[in-house]
């Protein structure tokens, strides 16, 4: 974890394992996110080496199952992604390389996503006889059906430019400028009013999930601004 003025970088550091998330790393991410509550208004999530994240550590999961240990990886993985969604800070995925399976889930969970030009994204689970149990459902909440079907039913990877065109990442940049761009964006976001920023992030889930008509949307906007004003008055 690298702290800056109002923002931070959280880097997955299992380069030898393509940043696959074992239990230790999942717990470390939860602790890192928790430690940044009230400290960072924006968090850049990235990987190390040539990978962003290869998903859950399936070898560890299989070993634990073979040893008769209770499989808690699914619950822990849900906790990591929900910590991102519920965190008051804006999360930017800086996709520095391969983002597969769970790595794709992290991209889905983050509010914004930048990708290096040489990054690849995908949901390869079907090729191994499994369902993309996290990337698939979370993707279906935001991707058009045909885009989701391509990733889930072909198990093929897509390049960063395709991901940008399909609306899965916001911007593609040269690899050597990825973190520079992420830092500039994080610093800009960190400069915004904290109440307005947090309430705006909440709206990204609230409106599509609970507002279904035009007047309801307009009234919700009024409610959000009233909430922001009330929070300012309390500080």
N, C-alpha and C positions, 0 to 999 in steps of 0.2 A: 504494500500500500504506500502510495506517495501523496502527501498532502500539499495542497496549494492554498492560496487565499480564496476561500469560499468554494473550492472544488477539490476533487481528489481523483487519483488513478488507482484502480484495483486491477492487478495483473495476475492471471492464473499462471503459476510457475511450475508446471510439470512438463517441461519441454521434451524430455525423453519419452514421455507417454502421450505426446501430441495434446497435452493439457486435458487429458481425460480426467474426469472428476471422481476421485476415490472419496471414501468417507471423510478422511482427514481434510481434504480440500473443500468438500461441501460445508463442513462445520466451520472451516476457516473463513469461507465467504460469508456465511451468516454472521460470524463475529465481526468481520470487517464492516459489513453493511450496518450492523447495529452500532458500532463505534463511531460511525459517521453521521448518526442521527443528530440533527441540530448543528452539525459541524460543516457539512458540505451541502450546497444547494444543487450541485451537479456532480455526478460520478461517471467517470469513463471506465468502462469494463473492457479489458483486452487480454490477449494471450501472450505467450512468450515463444520465441523461435519462429518457426514457419507455420504454426497452427494457432487458430483462435481457441477452439475447443472441439475435441472429438467426441463429446458426450460423456455419458457415465462410464466408469471403469468396469467394463463387463467381465474382465478376468477376475477382479476382486469380488464382484458380485457372485460369479459362478463358484469361486473358491469358498466363499462364506456359506453358500447354499450347500455345497458338498460337505462342509464341516458341520452341518446341522444348525447353523446360526440363523436367527430370525432375520429375514430380509427387510431392512428398513430403508433401503436406498430410494424406493419410490416416494415414501413420505418425506424423506430429507430433500429430495429433488423438488418436490412440490413446494416445500418450505423455502428453498433458495429462490425459486422464481416468484413466489408470492411476496417474498421480502423485497424484491425489486419493484413489483407492482404497487405495493403498499407504502414503500419508502417515500418520504416527502421530497427527496431529491430527484431531479431529472437524471435518468440513466442514458448514457450514450454507449452503444456497442461500437468499439473500434475493431473491426474485423480484419485482423492482420494476416490471416491465412485461412486454412481449412476450417469450416464450421459445419459439422455433420451431426445429425441426430440431436443430442442434447445441446450442442453448440448452436444449432438452428433455433432451438427453444429459447436460448438466452437472447438471441437476436430478436425473436418475437416478443420476449418479455420487456426488453429495453424500450424506452420511449422513442429514441432516435437511433439510427445506425449509419455509420460510415464504413466503407469497405475499401481495402487496398485493391488496386487493379488486378493483382494476381490471386485474389481470394477466390475460393470456391465454396458453394453452399449446397447442402443436400440432405435428404432423408433416406439413407440406405437400408433401413430396417427390413423392408419387404424382401430384399435379396437374401436375408438371413432367416426368413420365415417368421418375421415378427412385424408388429404394427409400430409405427412411429408414435408411441404412446403419449408423448408430451409435445413434440414438434407438430404432429399432425393435428390434434384438436386445437391447439393454440393458433396454428396457422389458419385453420378453417374459420376462426373468428375474425380474421382480417384479410385473407387472400381470396381472390375470386376462385370459384369452384374449379375451373379448368386449370388454373395455376397450381392449386393444391393437388388436384388429381395427377398432374404431370409429375410432381415431386414424389408423391406417395405411391403411385402405381408403376412408375418406371424405375424408381430408385436411382435415377441419374442425377449427377451433380450439375449445377448451373454456375456459370461464371459471374463475376461481380457485376458486369454490365447488364447481364440478363436479370439479375436480382434487382438492380436499380430500375430497369424498365418495367419489371413486374411489381414494383412498389414494395419490395421486401427490405431494401436499404434506401436511405435518402440520397446518398452521394458517394461517388467512387473517386478516389484520389490516387496519385502515384504512391507506391509503397513507402518511399522515403519521406513522404509528406503526411502520412496518415496521422501520426501522433501530434504533429504540429497543428494540423487542422482540427483534430479533436480537442486539443488544449485551447485553441482560440475560441472554439464554439462553447466549450465548458466555461471559460472565463467570462464570455459574453452572458451566458445564461445565469451564472453566479452573481452577476451584477444587478439582476432584476429584483424587484420587491419580493420578499420571501413569502408573504401571505398570498399575493397575486400568483406567484409561481406555483405554489403548492395547490391552490384551488384550481388553477388551470390544468395541472396534471390530473387531478381527480376527475375533471370534466371529460377527459379522454375516454375513460371507462364508463362514467355515469350516463352520458348522453346516449351512446349507442345501446347501452344495456337497459336503460329505464325510460328514456324519452322517445316517443314514437310519433308525435304530431308536431306541426309547425308552431302552434301557439305554445305548447308545452316547452318546446326548445327555447322560444323567446322568453318565456317566464323563468325558465331555469337560468338563463343568462343574467336576468335581473337579480335572482336569488344569490348567484355566485358573487356578483359585485357587492351586494349588501353584506355578504359574509366577509369579504375582503375588508370592507370599511370597518365592520365591527371588530375584526381582529386587529386592525391598525389602532383603533381606539383603546384596546386593551394593553397595548405595548407602550 
